[in-house]
Amino acid sequence: MSKVFIGWSGAGDFAVKLAERIETQSRDKKAGVSCIVGGFLRERRNTLYVPDKVISQMNACDQAIILLKRHPNYYNKDATKNVNIISHNLAFEWGYLIAKLQADKIHNFFIDFSENDKDLPSDTTGMQGYIYKGDPTDEEAMLEAFSVEFWNRHSKQHVEENTMSIIFNRDGTRSKILAHNANAIYTNYEMAQYIISYVYTVNILGESPAGVLKDIEYFEDSVIDPTEELKVALAFAKHTLNFYALRQRKEDAEFISKPDFLSCMGGYRNILKQISTLEDTELRLMLDCFVNNFRNYLLLLVLESNDLTSEERAKYCKRMYDISYETIEKCKVLEGKPHGLNVQIGTLLRAYMYRNKYRALEDLEKLESNGLVPRTESTQDRHAKLNGCLIDSFDARQKLYSEYVNKSGIPVTFKENIEMEYYLAMAECMKYSDDEEEIEEYQGELEGYVKRAHGMLKDKLVFVNRIKGYLSETDTASDIYKCGSKPECANCPNYMG
């Protein structure tokens, strides 16, 4: 639930009507917005709160509307002239809210003032707002104009932080989540963004899923009337963290059993249904990309198991390819948002998806070439797709490598993963290259990395050994030789080993 404080001067009745209009529209939109009119007690329409209660009202809100209307009963000190300024109470509330909330959470609605009016407090000069240019006596027109403007501003609110920075700043993000209900600064929409980013500290920083889950459950137990976006974010967080906990309990983390796979996929399928009911916002897009990333991870794990039929394996490969293809396009939209706060997380997810596309096609090619399932496309077309997936994956990894590996203040674990995945993508691309100079350049870089990594990345040796396999032409990751992108390779006695 997002709570909006409405401060007013000379417009008390209008403030109440605006609150009621916004709450009615909120119910229609299922937006979870409620309003508190400053100094107004809902149960007794003509009774005002005492001043200390106004402080409590403002502290309970994460947004504010300031109705700037000249007060008809304010006079200068000698009480000889009616100066028609805002009330002192509103000036105090306005200042308090400016100190408490971010600027985009305060909606200044000018009824008969301008933004730089000389009769406004000088410290507010330049404060941005909405200037009503219609007839100030037409109450219905004002209610409509202000409510439309409020929802327009409300829909554009998002966390003004880079998503990867939210993940890296694990302690700061955790503090925001745990302190939210004691001092609401962020809207439910923004808290949903913090929640889903916090989940990724497990994947990217190696945080304990049990600890993160405990924080998420504490937040859920104490939050009042969460919006639909926040409910879905919490559902995604809990399901994903329970999945991580399941992985930790299993002795062999390299694969997942078919029953566990079906159970986890069913949970994500239900979350996707919930996401489909949300308004078309950036948060909905993020949730969709995050959920599909974990669906593909589940598919990767189940494809490592031995309890699948060839038909099931082919079906899961095709599903992983389709999920990857669709999610890549959504990640591009996420990266293209003008504020640029999701460029890096979008690139990271795209890199995962390109690699997943490759893995899906690689496994499918093995099944089809061995006659275990019917062939769905020519060998030439399949190899072209495989090569394209690896090139796209390498491009995305190279972008992340350039962004983070030599940058200060980045968690070491994340840097190591980005570096490892960059060199693995390079090694895979080398298999398909027929440029001798490029191959020689890649080999030199890869050999240097393997020497450095072997002593440092004890928990990543499977990837380091995979790179060594590529270098020695002992194929540990794929049965397709580097000439496999050429049509004539189908007749090579070594092809598909």
Backbone torsions as a table, in degrees:
resi	resn	phi	psi	omega
1	MET	NA	126.3	174.6
2	SER	-97.5	127.6	-178.7
3	LYS	-106.7	132.3	-176.2
4	VAL	-115.1	120.9	175.0
5	PHE	-84.6	131.4	177.1
6	ILE	-112.2	111.4	175.9
7	GLY	-96.0	141.5	-172.5
8	TRP	-143.6	158.1	176.5
9	SER	-142.3	113.0	-180.0
10	GLY	69.9	18.5	-177.5
11	ALA	-144.4	40.2	-175.6
12	GLY	-59.0	-50.1	179.3
13	ASP	-62.4	-39.2	179.3
14	PHE	-65.5	-38.3	179.3
15	ALA	-60.9	-41.7	179.0
16	VAL	-63.7	-43.7	-180.0
17	LYS	-65.3	-37.8	178.3
18	LEU	-65.7	-41.0	177.5
19	ALA	-59.9	-45.8	-179.4
20	GLU	-65.6	-37.0	178.5
21	ARG	-64.0	-47.5	-178.4
22	ILE	-64.6	-40.5	-179.5
23	GLU	-67.7	-37.3	176.3
24	THR	-63.3	-45.8	179.1
25	GLN	-65.3	-34.9	178.9
26	SER	-62.9	-41.4	177.9
27	ARG	-63.6	-39.3	178.2
28	ASP	-66.0	-38.4	-178.4
29	LYS	-84.4	-10.3	-172.6
30	LYS	54.9	42.6	-174.4
31	ALA	-92.5	-13.2	176.3
32	GLY	68.1	38.2	179.8
33	VAL	-107.9	130.6	172.9
34	SER	-124.8	158.0	-175.8
35	CYS	-121.7	145.4	172.3
36	ILE	-122.7	116.8	178.3
37	VAL	-84.0	123.6	-175.6
38	GLY	-52.4	123.6	177.4
39	GLY	76.8	7.6	-174.3
40	PHE	-110.5	130.4	179.1
41	LEU	-102.0	114.8	-173.7
42	ARG	-58.2	-37.5	-174.9
43	GLU	-72.3	-20.8	-179.1
44	ARG	-133.8	93.2	-167.0
45	ARG	-56.4	-28.1	-176.0
46	ASN	-103.3	13.3	-176.9
47	THR	-110.8	138.9	179.3
48	LEU	-104.2	149.0	172.4
49	TYR	-69.1	154.4	169.8
50	VAL	-74.0	156.4	-170.2
51	PRO	-53.4	-39.2	-176.6
52	ASP	-65.8	-23.7	177.0
53	LYS	-71.3	-29.3	178.6
54	VAL	-63.6	-38.1	176.2
55	ILE	-59.9	-44.8	178.6
56	SER	-62.3	-39.6	178.3
57	GLN	-60.6	-47.3	-178.1
58	MET	-66.2	-37.4	179.9
59	ASN	-66.1	-26.0	-178.0
60	ALA	-81.5	-6.9	-172.8
61	CYS	-107.2	149.6	177.2
62	ASP	-111.2	-0.7	173.8
63	GLN	-143.2	166.4	177.8
64	ALA	-149.2	145.0	169.9
65	ILE	-113.7	128.4	177.0
66	ILE	-111.2	114.1	178.9
67	LEU	-92.3	106.2	-174.7
68	LEU	-95.9	93.7	179.9
69	LYS	-127.0	141.0	-180.0
70	ARG	-64.1	134.0	-179.7
71	HIS	-87.3	124.8	-173.2
72	PRO	-72.6	-13.1	-172.3
73	ASN	-114.7	20.4	178.1
74	TYR	-99.4	131.8	-175.2
75	TYR	-122.5	164.0	174.5
76	ASN	-74.6	178.5	-169.3
77	LYS	-61.1	-36.6	-178.6
78	ASP	-88.5	8.8	173.5
79	ALA	57.3	31.6	179.7
80	THR	-106.0	-11.1	-174.9
81	LYS	-140.3	132.2	175.6
82	ASN	-83.0	114.5	-173.5
83	VAL	-98.9	-9.9	174.2
84	ASN	53.3	54.4	174.4
85	ILE	-104.3	177.4	176.1
86	ILE	-73.0	157.7	-178.7
87	SER	-68.7	153.4	178.1
88	HIS	-63.4	-34.4	179.0
89	ASN	-61.0	-44.0	179.7
90	LEU	-66.6	-38.3	178.1
91	ALA	-59.0	-41.8	178.9
92	PHE	-65.4	-46.8	-178.5
93	GLU	-63.1	-40.8	-179.8
94	TRP	-60.7	-47.7	178.8
95	GLY	-62.8	-41.4	179.5
96	TYR	-62.3	-42.8	-178.2
97	LEU	-70.0	-35.4	176.9
98	ILE	-61.4	-38.7	179.3
99	ALA	-72.0	-32.6	-174.2
100	LYS	-84.8	-43.2	-170.7
101	LEU	-107.9	159.7	172.9
102	GLN	-72.8	155.8	-173.4
103	ALA	-57.0	-36.9	-177.0
104	ASP	-75.4	-2.6	177.3
105	LYS	-96.1	-5.0	-179.2
106	ILE	-110.3	116.1	-177.4
107	HIS	-101.6	101.6	-178.8
108	ASN	-87.4	114.7	-179.4
109	PHE	-109.6	110.6	-176.9
110	PHE	-90.4	115.2	-178.6
111	ILE	-89.0	-54.8	176.7
112	ASP	-132.4	32.1	172.0
113	PHE	-124.1	162.8	167.9
114	SER	-107.4	169.5	-175.5
115	GLU	-61.0	-34.3	-177.0
116	ASN	-113.4	30.8	-178.9
117	ASP	-59.0	133.4	-177.9
118	LYS	-66.1	-17.2	179.7
119	ASP	-86.3	-3.5	175.2
120	LEU	-89.0	155.6	177.5
121	PRO	-54.1	135.0	-174.0
122	SER	-61.3	-29.6	-179.3
123	ASP	-68.8	-13.1	179.7
124	THR	-97.0	3.6	-178.8
125	THR	-56.2	129.8	178.4
126	GLY	89.8	-4.0	177.8
127	MET	-61.5	129.0	-178.0
128	GLN	-77.6	148.4	179.1
129	GLY	-168.7	-173.5	179.4
130	TYR	-106.0	121.8	-178.9
131	ILE	-98.3	117.7	178.5
132	TYR	-78.7	122.4	-175.1
133	LYS	-107.8	5.9	179.0
134	GLY	-88.1	-162.1	-179.2
135	ASP	-78.5	115.3	-177.9
136	PRO	-67.4	-8.1	176.7
137	THR	-93.7	-8.0	179.9
138	ASP	-89.8	90.2	-173.2
139	GLU	-62.9	-42.9	-177.9
140	GLU	-64.0	-40.6	178.4
141	ALA	-64.1	-38.6	178.5
142	MET	-67.7	-43.3	178.7
143	LEU	-58.5	-43.2	-179.7
144	GLU	-66.1	-46.0	-177.8
145	ALA	-62.9	-45.4	-176.8
146	PHE	-71.0	-37.8	179.5
147	SER	-68.3	-39.8	176.7
148	VAL	-62.1	-44.7	-179.9
149	GLU	-64.7	-38.6	178.5
150	PHE	-61.0	-48.7	-177.5
151	TRP	-67.5	-32.2	175.9
152	ASN	-63.0	-44.5	179.2
153	ARG	-70.5	-41.0	-178.3
154	HIS	-59.8	-39.3	-176.5
155	SER	-69.7	-19.6	-176.7
156	LYS	-95.8	0.0	-178.0
157	GLN	-73.9	134.7	174.9
158	HIS	-154.2	165.0	179.7
159	VAL	-65.8	126.9	-178.9
160	GLU	-87.2	48.2	178.1
161	GLU	-138.6	147.6	175.0
162	ASN	-64.6	133.1	-175.9
163	THR	-59.4	-40.0	178.2
164	MET	-65.4	-34.7	177.5
165	SER	-66.6	-35.7	176.1
166	ILE	-61.6	-40.7	179.6
167	ILE	-68.6	-45.5	-179.9
168	PHE	-62.4	-38.8	-178.7
169	ASN	-84.7	62.0	-173.7
170	ARG	-55.9	-46.0	-176.6
171	ASP	-66.3	-40.8	178.8
172	GLY	-65.5	-40.3	178.8
173	THR	-65.6	-42.8	178.6
174	ARG	-60.8	-41.2	179.7
175	SER	-62.9	-40.9	178.4
176	LYS	-61.1	-41.3	-178.2
177	ILE	-68.5	-45.2	-175.8
178	LEU	-75.4	-26.9	-176.5
179	ALA	-93.3	-4.6	-170.6
180	HIS	-57.8	-45.2	-173.2
181	ASN	-76.1	-19.3	176.3
182	ALA	-82.1	-31.1	-178.5
183	ASN	-149.3	88.1	-174.7
184	ALA	-70.2	111.5	176.3
185	ILE	-111.6	-30.8	-174.8
186	TYR	-107.8	148.5	176.6
187	THR	-72.9	165.6	176.0
188	ASN	-60.2	-35.4	178.7
189	TYR	-60.5	-44.3	179.8
190	GLU	-70.7	-39.1	178.6
191	MET	-62.5	-33.6	176.7
192	ALA	-61.9	-38.8	177.7
193	GLN	-65.3	-40.9	177.7
194	TYR	-65.0	-40.0	-178.3
195	ILE	-61.8	-50.4	-176.1
196	ILE	-70.2	-29.5	175.9
197	SER	-70.6	-36.9	-179.8
198	TYR	-61.7	-34.5	178.3
199	VAL	-58.1	-37.1	-176.4
200	TYR	-72.7	-7.4	173.6
201	THR	-65.6	-25.9	177.4
202	VAL	-69.5	-46.5	-177.7
203	ASN	-71.5	-42.8	-171.2
204	ILE	-92.6	-36.4	-176.2
205	LEU	-107.5	-5.7	179.4
206	GLY	76.2	24.5	178.6
207	GLU	-66.6	156.8	178.2
208	SER	-70.7	123.6	178.6
209	PRO	-62.2	-32.5	-179.9
210	ALA	-65.6	-40.4	179.3
211	GLY	-67.5	-43.1	178.7
212	VAL	-65.7	-41.5	179.0
213	LEU	-61.6	-40.2	178.7
214	LYS	-60.2	-42.3	178.2
215	ASP	-64.9	-42.6	-179.0
216	ILE	-64.0	-42.8	-179.6
217	GLU	-67.5	-35.6	175.6
218	TYR	-61.4	-45.4	178.9
219	PHE	-61.9	-46.2	-177.8
220	GLU	-62.3	-39.2	-178.2
221	ASP	-68.0	-26.1	-174.9
222	SER	-103.2	-14.5	-178.9
223	VAL	-74.8	141.8	-177.2
224	ILE	-106.0	129.6	176.8
225	ASP	47.0	63.3	179.5
226	PRO	-65.0	147.7	175.8
227	THR	-72.0	168.0	-179.4
228	GLU	-61.8	-39.9	178.4
229	GLU	-58.8	-43.4	-178.8
230	LEU	-68.6	-36.9	177.1
231	LYS	-60.9	-43.1	-178.9
232	VAL	-68.8	-40.9	178.0
233	ALA	-60.3	-41.6	178.8
234	LEU	-66.5	-39.7	178.1
235	ALA	-62.7	-43.9	177.4
236	PHE	-61.5	-45.3	-177.4
237	ALA	-61.7	-48.8	-176.9
238	LYS	-65.7	-42.6	-178.8
239	HIS	-64.6	-42.6	-178.9
240	THR	-67.5	-42.1	-179.8
241	LEU	-68.1	-35.3	175.0
242	ASN	-67.3	-34.8	175.6
243	PHE	-64.3	-43.9	176.7
244	TYR	-59.4	-43.2	179.8
245	ALA	-62.6	-38.3	176.6
246	LEU	-60.8	-42.7	179.7
247	ARG	-61.4	-39.4	-179.0
248	GLN	-67.6	-31.6	-177.5
249	ARG	-76.2	-21.7	-177.8
250	LYS	-80.6	140.5	-179.0
251	GLU	-68.7	-38.8	-179.3
252	ASP	-109.2	107.8	-175.6
253	ALA	-87.6	3.5	-176.1
254	GLU	-82.4	-15.7	178.0
255	PHE	-146.8	170.7	179.0
256	ILE	-128.7	142.8	179.8
257	SER	-69.8	156.8	-179.3
258	LYS	-61.5	-42.2	177.5
259	PRO	-61.9	-42.9	178.2
260	ASP	-64.6	-39.4	178.9
261	PHE	-60.4	-49.3	-178.0
262	LEU	-63.6	-38.2	178.8
263	SER	-64.9	-46.9	-178.7
264	CYS	-67.4	-40.9	178.8
265	MET	-65.0	-35.6	177.4
266	GLY	-62.9	-39.4	177.6
267	GLY	-62.8	-43.9	178.8
268	TYR	-68.5	-33.2	177.2
269	ARG	-62.8	-40.6	177.2
270	ASN	-65.9	-37.7	178.9
271	ILE	-66.6	-39.5	176.9
272	LEU	-61.6	-35.9	176.6
273	LYS	-63.4	-41.0	177.7
274	GLN	-65.3	-41.0	179.5
275	ILE	-60.6	-38.0	-177.3
276	SER	-64.0	-19.0	-180.0
277	THR	-89.3	-8.6	-177.4
278	LEU	-78.7	160.4	173.9
279	GLU	-63.2	153.0	-176.9
280	ASP	-76.8	84.3	-178.0
281	THR	-120.6	174.1	177.4
282	GLU	-64.8	-34.3	177.8
283	LEU	-62.1	-42.6	177.6
284	ARG	-60.1	-41.3	178.9
285	LEU	-64.0	-43.4	178.1
286	MET	-61.5	-46.9	179.6
287	LEU	-59.3	-43.4	-180.0
288	ASP	-60.1	-46.5	-179.9
289	CYS	-65.1	-41.8	-179.0
290	PHE	-65.4	-44.8	179.9
291	VAL	-61.8	-44.0	-178.6
292	ASN	-68.8	-29.2	174.1
293	ASN	-60.9	-43.5	-179.7
294	PHE	-75.8	-29.6	174.0
295	ARG	-62.0	-42.0	178.6
296	ASN	-67.9	-34.9	176.6
297	TYR	-61.8	-41.2	176.5
298	LEU	-61.6	-41.5	179.1
299	LEU	-64.4	-40.3	176.7
300	LEU	-59.7	-42.4	-178.3
301	LEU	-67.9	-42.8	-177.4
302	VAL	-69.8	-28.8	178.1
303	LEU	-69.9	-15.1	176.0
304	GLU	-83.7	-12.2	-177.7
305	SER	-82.2	165.3	-177.9
306	ASN	-105.4	5.4	-174.8
307	ASP	-103.5	33.0	176.7
308	LEU	-113.6	143.5	171.1
309	THR	-77.0	165.0	178.1
310	SER	-60.8	-38.0	179.7
311	GLU	-65.7	-41.8	177.9
312	GLU	-64.5	-42.1	-179.6
313	ARG	-61.7	-43.2	178.8
314	ALA	-64.2	-41.0	179.1
315	LYS	-61.5	-43.8	-179.2
316	TYR	-68.9	-34.0	176.1
317	CYS	-62.7	-45.2	-179.8
318	LYS	-65.0	-38.0	179.1
319	ARG	-65.5	-42.9	-179.9
320	MET	-64.0	-39.1	177.7
321	TYR	-62.1	-47.2	-178.1
322	ASP	-63.7	-44.1	178.4
323	ILE	-60.3	-43.3	-179.0
324	SER	-62.8	-46.7	-178.1
325	TYR	-59.0	-48.3	-178.2
326	GLU	-66.1	-40.6	-176.5
327	THR	-70.4	-34.0	176.6
328	ILE	-58.4	-44.0	179.6
329	GLU	-64.7	-38.4	178.5
330	LYS	-68.9	-36.7	177.4
331	CYS	-63.5	-37.0	177.7
332	LYS	-62.5	-38.8	176.2
333	VAL	-64.4	-43.4	179.2
334	LEU	-60.5	-44.2	179.7
335	GLU	-66.8	-27.5	-174.8
336	GLY	-85.3	-0.2	178.8
337	LYS	-61.5	138.6	-171.9
338	PRO	-60.6	-27.9	-178.4
339	HIS	-74.2	-17.5	174.1
340	GLY	70.0	17.0	-175.2
341	LEU	-83.0	-12.2	-178.1
342	ASN	-118.6	18.5	-179.1
343	VAL	-62.9	-49.4	-174.4
344	GLN	-70.3	-43.0	179.2
345	ILE	-66.1	-35.5	177.0
346	GLY	-65.1	-41.7	178.3
347	THR	-64.9	-41.5	178.7
348	LEU	-60.4	-45.9	180.0
349	LEU	-66.4	-37.2	177.4
350	ARG	-62.9	-41.1	179.0
351	ALA	-59.9	-42.4	175.7
352	TYR	-59.5	-44.5	-174.5
353	MET	-67.6	-39.2	177.8
354	TYR	-62.2	-42.1	179.5
355	ARG	-65.3	-37.2	178.6
356	ASN	-67.3	-38.7	176.3
357	LYS	-60.2	-43.9	179.1
358	TYR	-60.3	-47.8	-178.0
359	ARG	-62.4	-40.8	179.5
360	ALA	-62.1	-45.7	-179.0
361	LEU	-68.8	-37.9	-180.0
362	GLU	-62.0	-49.0	179.8
363	ASP	-64.7	-38.9	179.7
364	LEU	-64.9	-38.8	178.9
365	GLU	-63.4	-39.3	177.4
366	LYS	-61.3	-44.9	-179.4
367	LEU	-64.1	-44.3	-176.0
368	GLU	-72.8	-39.3	-177.8
369	SER	-69.1	-25.9	177.7
370	ASN	-91.9	6.8	176.1
371	GLY	72.0	17.6	-178.5
372	LEU	-80.0	-26.0	174.9
373	VAL	-141.3	157.8	-179.5
374	PRO	-63.3	145.8	178.3
375	ARG	-72.7	137.3	-176.7
376	THR	-108.7	-13.8	174.8
377	GLU	-158.8	163.9	-176.8
378	SER	-67.8	156.5	177.7
379	THR	-59.1	-40.4	-179.0
380	GLN	-62.5	-46.6	179.5
381	ASP	-64.2	-39.2	-179.4
382	ARG	-63.1	-44.8	-179.0
383	HIS	-65.4	-37.2	177.3
384	ALA	-62.4	-40.5	178.1
385	LYS	-66.0	-42.8	178.9
386	LEU	-59.5	-46.0	179.7
387	ASN	-62.5	-42.2	179.4
388	GLY	-62.8	-40.5	178.5
389	CYS	-60.6	-43.2	-178.2
390	LEU	-67.8	-38.7	178.2
391	ILE	-64.9	-45.1	178.9
392	ASP	-64.1	-40.2	178.9
393	SER	-62.9	-43.5	-179.5
394	PHE	-64.9	-40.6	178.7
395	ASP	-59.9	-44.8	179.6
396	ALA	-66.1	-42.4	179.2
397	ARG	-64.6	-38.4	179.1
398	GLN	-63.9	-38.5	177.9
399	LYS	-62.8	-44.4	179.1
400	LEU	-68.5	-38.7	178.2
401	TYR	-59.7	-47.3	179.9
402	SER	-64.4	-34.0	-177.0
403	GLU	-72.3	-38.5	-165.0
404	TYR	-118.6	-32.0	-166.6
405	VAL	-62.9	-35.8	-179.5
406	ASN	-104.0	15.7	-177.7
407	LYS	-95.0	136.1	179.4
408	SER	-77.9	156.5	176.9
409	GLY	81.2	7.1	179.7
410	ILE	-98.5	133.0	179.7
411	PRO	-53.3	136.6	-176.5
412	VAL	-59.3	-42.4	-179.3
413	THR	-56.6	-43.5	-179.4
414	PHE	-67.1	-43.3	178.6
415	LYS	-58.4	-44.9	-179.9
416	GLU	-61.4	-40.9	179.4
417	ASN	-66.5	-43.3	-179.9
418	ILE	-63.0	-42.6	179.6
419	GLU	-64.8	-45.4	-179.6
420	MET	-61.5	-44.7	-178.3
421	GLU	-69.1	-31.4	176.8
422	TYR	-64.3	-47.2	-178.2
423	TYR	-72.1	-32.6	175.1
424	LEU	-63.9	-42.4	177.7
425	ALA	-63.5	-37.7	177.5
426	MET	-63.2	-43.7	-179.4
427	ALA	-63.8	-39.2	179.4
428	GLU	-66.7	-40.2	178.7
429	CYS	-64.6	-35.6	-179.6
430	MET	-59.1	-32.7	-178.9
431	LYS	-62.1	-29.9	-175.1
432	TYR	-100.8	-6.5	-176.4
433	SER	-77.9	141.4	172.3
434	ASP	-115.8	16.1	176.5
435	ASP	-94.2	107.3	-174.6
436	GLU	-61.1	-38.4	178.9
437	GLU	-65.5	-40.5	178.6
438	GLU	-65.2	-43.0	179.0
439	ILE	-60.7	-44.5	-180.0
440	GLU	-62.8	-41.2	178.7
441	GLU	-63.7	-45.4	178.7
442	TYR	-61.6	-43.4	-178.0
443	GLN	-59.3	-42.7	180.0
444	GLY	-62.1	-44.4	179.3
445	GLU	-65.7	-41.8	-176.6
446	LEU	-68.3	-39.7	178.8
447	GLU	-63.3	-40.4	177.5
448	GLY	-64.4	-39.6	179.9
449	TYR	-67.0	-43.9	-178.6
450	VAL	-59.4	-41.0	178.8
451	LYS	-61.9	-42.6	-179.4
452	ARG	-71.2	-41.7	-171.0
453	ALA	-75.2	-28.9	-173.7
454	HIS	-60.8	-33.0	-179.9
455	GLY	-89.2	-13.2	-173.9
456	MET	-104.0	-38.8	-169.2
457	LEU	-104.3	68.8	-176.6
458	LYS	-60.4	-34.4	-178.4
459	ASP	-87.3	2.4	-179.0
460	LYS	-120.4	18.8	-173.8
461	LEU	-63.6	-27.0	178.9
462	VAL	-61.3	-35.5	179.6
463	PHE	-78.2	-39.2	177.7
464	VAL	-62.4	-43.0	179.0
465	ASN	-66.4	-30.6	176.7
466	ARG	-65.5	-42.2	177.2
467	ILE	-63.4	-41.8	177.4
468	LYS	-60.4	-37.2	178.2
469	GLY	-62.5	-41.8	177.1
470	TYR	-62.8	-43.2	-177.6
471	LEU	-63.7	-38.3	-177.8
472	SER	-88.3	1.2	-176.7
473	GLU	60.6	21.0	168.6
474	THR	-95.7	106.2	-166.1
475	ASP	-79.1	102.3	179.5
476	THR	-98.5	-7.8	-175.0
477	ALA	-117.8	-21.1	-175.6
478	SER	-153.8	153.7	177.9
479	ASP	-98.0	8.9	-178.1
480	ILE	-99.7	122.4	-179.5
481	TYR	-75.6	165.8	-174.7
482	LYS	-65.0	-20.5	176.0
483	CYS	-83.8	4.1	-173.5
484	GLY	-67.3	-9.0	178.7
485	SER	-83.9	-3.1	-177.1
486	LYS	-100.8	142.1	-176.7
487	PRO	-58.9	-38.6	-176.0
488	GLU	-68.2	-11.2	-178.9
489	CYS	-65.7	-19.2	-179.0
490	ALA	-61.1	-24.5	-179.7
491	ASN	-97.2	1.7	-178.2
492	CYS	-74.4	132.8	-178.7
493	PRO	-64.6	-21.0	179.6
494	ASN	-89.7	-11.0	-173.8
495	TYR	-64.4	134.1	-179.6
496	MET	60.0	19.9	167.9
497	GLY	40.6	NA	NA
